[in-house]
Amino acid sequence: MDRPDLRRAAWAERFARVALDNTTREYPYAAHHATTGPDDRALPVELHPAFATSYDWHSSVHMHWLAARLLAHGLPTEQQTALTAVLQDHLRADHLAKEAAYLRAAPHFERPYGWAWLLRLAAEVSASEVPELRALAPGFAPVVDAIADLVTDWTAAAAHPVRHGVHSNSAFGLLLVHEAARVLGRDPLVATVEGAAHEWFAADAGWPFGWERSGHDFLSAGLAEADLMAVVLPPTEYRDWAARFLSDVGPDAEVLRPTVVRDPSDAQQVHLYGLDLSRAGSATRIVAALRTDGGDVPVAGLLDAAVDELLASGLEAAVGEEYYSTHWLASFAWDAMEAREGAAR
């Protein structure tokens, strides 16, 4: 079977259709609201006026991020206009203020995955070359403030990271927060993330990739950690760290091969499509870091050779008919494509 065209340009319009559907579809919606009493019956849109679409809160957040990234990439006029209107409607200052208040009132809600994607969305809007999006940036201030406080409190209080390959993964959350904090000029938050990364991960070695993957992972815990440390450590120090940490990755390593999804209607099993996409993005960035300043580590070649097959594995599912896949996968696909093409995260 021929490998699909892996360029963003070949997929942007299909991803835009998915993003528009996800940012406007209100149901089904899996609310993760902790009910406080018999009268606490608010609809998702009442609790989350900005992010009450795309099956659940965190997916709604990162599908709004995808929409913003697609607008920056450039789309046909009809799609560009439609997505711009949705973002302008949802990302109003009053909506974002309510989202910020909810996060402060429920400080464990969506930690750290949802926080990270929301901060990433704020950074995208703030730095966007699309004037209509950049005009929304001031409204994100209370959200950014809230997440900065939440991340600071979380990292100070947690003695250990979470290493599961799902939403609670600490390394993936810290990676996105670090990236966004740098764009937003939040230097204290950058320092907080770097301190936590050193404390939690700097001494790690010999990550057991043979124990990955679980049946509903959408992140490689090992590659997510290596992805994070690539932005925290200087190049030479990172190459030494990575040589120790990635020592389990050989030519036949399972982490280099695409997954098998036997039931695309199983909401947990389709996480594995996302695993392939997220591994493709992480591997690409890890390889770039290992080769910075002319350096290299042998494992870089193995990771580099695996990227295209991993990326191809999940692409069709990202734009297919199964909503358990399409409500989130395109965000990870676009991220991996950007990495592969050397575009900004």
C-alpha positions in Angstrom: 0.0 0.0 0.0 1.4 3.4 -1.0 2.1 5.8 1.8 -0.2 8.9 1.8 1.1 12.4 1.1 2.3 13.6 4.5 2.5 17.3 3.8 0.2 19.7 5.6 -0.9 21.2 2.4 -2.4 17.9 1.3 -4.6 17.7 4.5 -5.4 21.2 5.5 -8.8 21.4 4.0 -9.9 18.1 5.4 -8.6 19.0 8.8 -10.5 22.3 8.5 -13.7 20.4 8.0 -13.0 18.4 11.0 -12.1 21.4 13.1 -15.3 23.3 12.1 -17.4 20.2 12.9 -15.8 19.8 16.3 -15.9 23.4 17.3 -19.6 23.7 16.5 -20.9 20.2 17.6 -22.4 20.4 21.1 -23.4 16.8 21.6 -22.4 14.2 22.6 -20.4 15.9 25.3 -18.6 14.0 28.1 -18.7 16.5 31.0 -16.1 16.0 33.8 -17.9 18.4 36.1 -17.9 17.4 39.8 -21.5 17.9 40.8 -21.8 19.7 44.1 -25.5 19.0 44.8 -29.0 18.3 43.4 -29.3 21.8 42.0 -26.0 21.7 40.2 -27.4 20.7 36.8 -25.8 23.3 34.4 -25.4 22.3 30.8 -21.9 22.2 29.4 -22.3 25.4 27.5 -23.3 27.1 30.7 -20.2 25.8 32.6 -17.8 26.2 29.6 -19.0 28.9 27.2 -15.8 28.8 25.3 -15.2 25.0 25.2 -18.6 23.2 25.2 -18.0 21.3 21.9 -16.0 18.4 20.6 -17.1 15.7 23.0 -15.2 16.9 26.0 -13.5 20.0 27.4 -9.8 19.2 26.6 -10.6 18.1 23.1 -12.6 21.2 22.5 -9.6 23.3 23.6 -7.1 21.7 21.3 -9.5 21.6 18.4 -9.8 25.4 18.8 -6.0 25.4 18.8 -6.1 23.4 15.6 -8.5 25.9 14.0 -6.2 28.7 14.9 -3.2 26.9 13.5 -5.1 26.2 10.3 -6.1 29.8 9.9 -2.4 30.8 10.2 -1.5 28.2 7.6 -4.1 29.5 5.2 -7.4 28.0 3.9 -9.9 28.5 1.1 -11.9 31.7 1.8 -15.1 29.9 2.9 -13.3 27.8 5.5 -11.1 30.7 6.6 -14.2 32.8 7.2 -16.2 30.1 9.0 -13.5 29.1 11.4 -12.6 32.8 12.1 -16.2 33.4 13.0 -16.4 30.4 15.4 -13.2 31.5 17.2 -14.4 35.1 17.5 -17.7 33.9 19.0 -16.3 31.3 21.4 -13.1 33.0 22.5 -14.7 36.2 23.8 -13.3 37.8 26.9 -16.4 37.1 29.0 -16.3 33.5 28.0 -12.7 33.1 28.8 -13.1 34.9 32.2 -15.7 32.3 33.1 -13.4 29.5 32.0 -10.7 31.0 34.2 -13.0 31.2 37.2 -14.0 27.6 36.7 -10.3 26.5 36.7 -9.6 28.4 39.9 -12.7 26.9 41.6 -11.8 23.4 40.5 -7.9 23.3 40.7 -7.6 19.7 39.8 -9.9 19.9 36.7 -8.0 18.8 33.5 -4.6 18.7 35.2 -2.2 19.0 33.4 -3.4 18.1 29.9 -6.3 20.6 29.5 -4.2 23.3 31.2 -1.4 22.8 28.7 -3.6 22.9 25.6 -5.4 26.0 26.8 -2.1 27.8 27.5 -0.9 26.6 24.0 -4.1 28.1 22.5 -3.5 31.4 24.3 0.1 31.5 22.9 -1.1 30.7 19.4 -3.7 33.6 19.5 -1.1 36.0 21.1 1.5 35.3 18.4 -0.9 34.8 15.4 -0.3 36.6 12.1 -4.1 36.6 11.6 -5.3 40.0 12.8 -8.7 38.7 13.8 -7.2 36.1 16.1 -4.5 38.4 17.6 -7.3 40.8 18.6 -8.6 38.1 20.9 -5.4 37.9 22.9 -6.2 40.3 25.7 -9.2 38.2 26.7 -6.9 35.3 27.5 -5.1 37.2 30.4 -7.3 35.7 33.2 -6.9 32.2 31.8 -3.1 32.5 31.5 -2.9 33.9 35.0 -5.0 31.0 36.4 -3.0 28.3 34.6 0.4 29.8 35.7 -0.8 29.7 39.3 -2.2 26.2 38.9 1.0 24.8 37.4 3.2 26.5 40.0 1.1 25.0 42.8 1.0 21.6 41.2 4.7 21.2 40.6 5.6 22.5 44.0 3.3 20.0 45.8 4.0 16.9 43.7 7.0 14.7 44.7 6.6 12.5 41.7 5.5 12.8 38.0 2.8 10.8 36.4 4.2 8.6 33.7 1.1 7.0 32.2 0.6 7.5 28.4 -2.7 9.3 28.7 -4.0 12.8 29.8 -2.4 12.8 33.2 1.2 12.4 31.8 3.3 15.1 33.5 6.0 15.4 30.8 3.6 16.1 28.0 1.8 18.7 30.0 5.1 20.4 31.0 6.3 20.4 27.4 3.3 22.3 26.1 3.3 24.7 29.1 7.0 25.4 28.6 6.5 26.2 24.9 3.5 28.4 25.5 5.1 30.2 28.5 8.1 31.2 26.3 5.8 32.6 23.6 3.8 34.5 26.2 6.9 35.9 27.9 6.1 34.2 31.2 9.6 33.7 32.4 8.8 32.7 35.9 6.5 29.9 34.5 9.3 28.8 32.2 11.6 28.5 35.2 9.0 26.6 37.1 8.6 24.0 34.4 12.4 23.7 33.9 12.8 23.2 37.7 10.1 20.5 37.8 11.6 18.7 34.7 15.1 18.6 36.3 13.7 17.4 39.6 11.5 14.7 38.1 13.4 13.5 35.0 17.1 14.5 34.9 18.3 11.4 36.6 16.3 9.0 34.5 18.1 6.4 32.4 17.3 3.2 30.5 13.6 3.9 30.0 11.9 0.5 29.5 10.3 1.0 26.1 9.5 -2.7 26.0 6.8 -2.0 28.6 5.1 0.5 26.3 2.3 0.3 25.0 -0.8 0.0 27.0 -4.0 -0.6 25.2 -5.3 2.9 25.4 -2.2 5.0 25.4 -2.1 8.0 23.1 1.3 9.2 24.3 4.6 7.4 24.6 5.6 8.2 28.2 9.3 7.7 27.2 9.3 9.8 24.1 7.2 12.5 25.8 9.8 12.8 28.5 12.7 12.9 26.0 10.7 15.5 24.0 10.5 17.7 27.2 14.1 17.3 28.2 15.2 18.4 24.7 13.9 21.9 25.4 15.2 21.9 29.0 18.8 20.7 28.6 21.6 22.3 26.6 22.4 20.3 23.4 25.5 18.5 24.6 24.0 17.7 27.9 20.9 16.5 26.2 22.7 14.1 23.9 24.4 12.5 26.9 21.1 12.3 28.8 19.3 10.9 25.7 22.0 8.3 25.1 21.4 6.9 28.6 17.6 7.3 28.6 17.0 5.9 25.1 19.4 3.0 25.5 16.6 0.5 25.1 15.7 1.6 21.6 17.2 -0.8 19.0 16.3 -1.6 15.4 13.5 -3.9 16.4 12.0 -1.8 19.2 8.3 -1.8 19.4 8.2 1.9 19.9 9.3 2.4 16.3 6.4 0.4 14.8 2.8 1.5 14.2 0.1 0.1 16.4 -2.8 -2.1 15.6 -6.4 -0.9 16.1 -8.9 -3.7 15.7 -12.0 -1.8 16.6 -12.2 1.8 15.4 -15.5 2.2 17.3 -13.9 1.6 20.6 -13.2 5.0 22.2 -10.3 3.8 24.2 -8.7 1.6 21.5 -8.6 4.5 19.0 -6.2 6.2 21.4 -3.6 4.1 19.6 -4.0 6.1 16.4 -3.1 9.2 18.5 -0.1 7.3 20.0 1.3 6.9 16.5 0.8 10.5 15.7 2.2 11.8 18.9 5.2 9.5 18.6 5.9 10.8 15.1 5.9 14.4 16.5 8.0 13.6 19.5 10.5 11.5 17.5 11.0 14.3 15.0 11.7 16.9 17.6 14.0 14.5 19.5 16.0 13.8 16.3 16.4 17.6 15.7 17.6 18.2 19.2 20.1 15.3 19.0 21.5 16.7 15.8 21.8 20.3 17.0 25.2 21.9 16.4 26.3 19.0 14.3 26.0 16.4 17.1 24.3 13.1 16.9 23.4 9.9 18.8 23.0 6.6 17.0 19.3 6.3 18.1 18.5 9.4 16.2 18.7 7.5 12.9 16.3 4.8 14.2 13.8 7.4 15.3 14.1 9.4 12.1 13.4 6.4 10.0 10.3 5.6 11.9 8.6 9.0 11.7 6.8 8.7 8.3 5.3 5.3 9.0 4.0 6.4 12.4 2.5 9.6 11.0 0.8 7.7 8.1 -0.7 5.3 10.6 -3.2 7.7 12.1 -3.9 10.2 9.4 -7.0 8.7 7.8 -8.6 8.1 11.1 -8.2 11.8 11.9 -10.6 12.7 9.0 -12.8 9.6 9.0 -16.4 8.9 10.0 -15.8 7.7 13.5 -16.3 10.5 16.0 -14.3 8.8 18.7 -11.3 9.5 16.4 -12.2 12.7 14.7 -13.0 14.7 17.8 -9.3 15.0 18.7 -6.8 13.2 16.4 -6.3 15.9 13.8 -4.7 18.1 16.5 -1.9 15.6 17.0 -1.6 14.9 13.3 -1.1 18.6 12.5 1.4 18.9 15.3 3.5 16.0 13.9 3.2 17.4 10.4 4.5 20.8 11.6 7.4 19.1 13.3 8.2 17.0 10.2 8.2 20.1 8.0 10.3 22.2 10.4 7.4 24.6 11.1 7.0 26.3 14.5 5.1 24.2 17.0 
